[in-house]
Amino acid sequence: MASPQRIGSSGTKVLSSVILALGILIVIRTLVAGGGPASLGVLLGLIFAAIGAGRLYLAMRRRPA
């Protein structure tokens, strides 16, 4: 059975990947619907993508104890 710490680390990576993917999809959907580069959907999508990518980077960088 996996340790709780390892399960938490895997969950963080999965959730971070989902948030990153959602951000990218929000940007794509907004641009396809005719939104411009400064529209709310693009800005929110970029924020989601940045948060997801940043958290994923930190989770991958951390060394297991």
Secondary structure as GFF3:
##gff-version 3
##sequence-region A 1 65
A	DSSP	alpha_helix	4	32	.	.	.	ID=ss1
A	DSSP	alpha_helix	40	61	.	.	.	ID=ss2
###
